[in-house]
């Protein structure tokens, strides 16, 4: 009877060690990679901009933490009649509000864009210049 109890206790201890080793293995293989991905961030240089019709503004993206991998950013305008975007260069088309989004495979960030009417001279011609601003 004593031998059976010791054997049962020893078997339980062996299974506990196997379970602990398996848990450590799972943590080191899976959780580290997904945790690093969850902690990565895509940051947009501005969350809101205001430009005039015909003006342009350069939005930029930053990845945190900075990694060796090259990330492709896809830029989109929610309403291209109000503002367009190409490689982060936002151009005001007509007065209104829209959103510009920057997207990678993992993350999406957006910037609210307010386009104001261009100032007009006495003859009714727009006097605004195309200005590229960047931050």
C-alpha positions in Angstrom: 0.0 0.0 0.0 2.8 2.4 0.9 4.5 1.5 -2.4 1.4 2.3 -4.4 1.0 5.7 -2.7 4.6 6.6 -3.4 4.3 5.4 -7.0 1.1 7.5 -7.4 2.8 10.5 -5.9 5.8 10.1 -8.2 3.6 9.8 -11.3 1.7 13.0 -10.3 5.0 14.8 -9.9 6.2 13.6 -13.3 3.0 14.8 -15.0 3.3 18.1 -13.2 6.8 18.6 -14.6 5.6 17.6 -18.1 2.7 20.1 -17.9 5.0 22.9 -16.7 7.6 22.2 -19.4 4.8 22.2 -22.0 3.4 25.5 -20.7 6.8 27.1 -20.8 7.3 25.9 -24.4 3.9 27.3 -25.5 4.6 30.7 -23.8 8.0 31.0 -25.5 6.7 30.0 -28.9 3.4 31.7 -29.3 2.9 34.5 -26.8 6.1 36.3 -27.4 5.3 36.8 -31.1 1.7 37.8 -30.7 2.6 40.1 -27.8 5.1 41.9 -29.9 2.5 42.4 -32.6 -0.1 43.7 -30.2 2.4 46.2 -28.8 3.3 47.6 -32.2 1.7 50.9 -33.2 1.1 52.9 -36.3 1.2 56.6 -35.5 0.0 59.3 -37.9 1.7 62.7 -37.7 -1.6 64.6 -37.2 -5.1 63.5 -36.1 -6.8 66.6 -37.7 -5.8 69.2 -40.3 -7.4 72.2 -41.8 -6.4 73.3 -45.4 -7.8 75.5 -48.1 -9.0 74.4 -51.5 -5.9 73.8 -53.6 -3.5 73.5 -50.7 -1.7 70.4 -49.8 -0.4 68.9 -46.5 2.0 66.0 -46.0 0.9 63.4 -43.5 3.6 60.9 -42.3 3.4 57.6 -40.5 5.7 56.2 -37.8 5.9 52.6 -36.6 6.6 51.9 -32.9 8.7 50.1 -32.2 10.8 50.7 -35.3 11.5 47.4 -36.9 13.6 46.1 -39.7 10.6 45.1 -41.8 9.4 47.4 -44.5 5.7 48.2 -44.0 3.6 49.2 -46.9 1.1 51.9 -46.1 -2.1 52.2 -48.2 -3.6 55.7 -48.1 -7.3 56.4 -48.7 -9.7 59.3 -48.7 -13.3 58.8 -47.5 -14.5 61.4 -49.9 -12.1 62.3 -52.8 -14.5 65.1 -53.9 -13.3 67.0 -50.8 -9.7 65.9 -50.4 -7.4 63.4 -52.2 -4.3 61.7 -50.9 -1.3 60.2 -52.6 1.6 58.7 -50.6 0.5 60.9 -47.6 0.1 64.1 -49.6 -3.4 65.4 -48.9 -4.8 68.0 -51.3 -7.9 70.0 -50.6 -10.4 69.9 -53.6 -13.5 71.6 -52.3 -14.9 72.8 -49.0 -16.1 70.1 -46.6 -14.9 67.5 -44.2 -13.6 64.0 -44.8 -11.2 61.4 -43.3 -7.9 60.2 -44.6 -6.8 56.7 -43.5 -3.4 55.1 -43.5 -3.5 51.3 -43.3 -1.0 48.5 -43.0 -1.9 44.8 -42.7 -2.1 45.1 -39.0 -3.2 48.7 -38.2 -5.4 51.6 -39.4 -5.2 55.2 -38.4 -7.1 58.2 -39.6 -6.9 62.0 -39.8 -9.9 64.3 -40.0 -9.5 66.8 -42.9 -11.4 70.1 -43.0 -11.1 71.9 -46.3 -12.0 75.6 -46.3 -13.1 77.6 -49.3 -10.2 79.4 -51.1 -10.1 83.1 -50.7 -11.2 85.0 -53.8 -10.1 88.3 -55.1 -12.4 91.1 -56.4 -12.7 89.3 -59.8 -13.9 86.1 -58.1 -10.6 84.2 -58.9 -9.1 82.0 -56.2 -6.0 83.6 -54.9 -4.8 80.6 -52.8 -1.4 79.0 -53.8 -0.7 75.4 -53.6 1.4 75.1 -50.4 2.8 71.9 -49.1 3.0 71.8 -45.3 4.6 69.1 -43.3 5.0 68.2 -39.7 
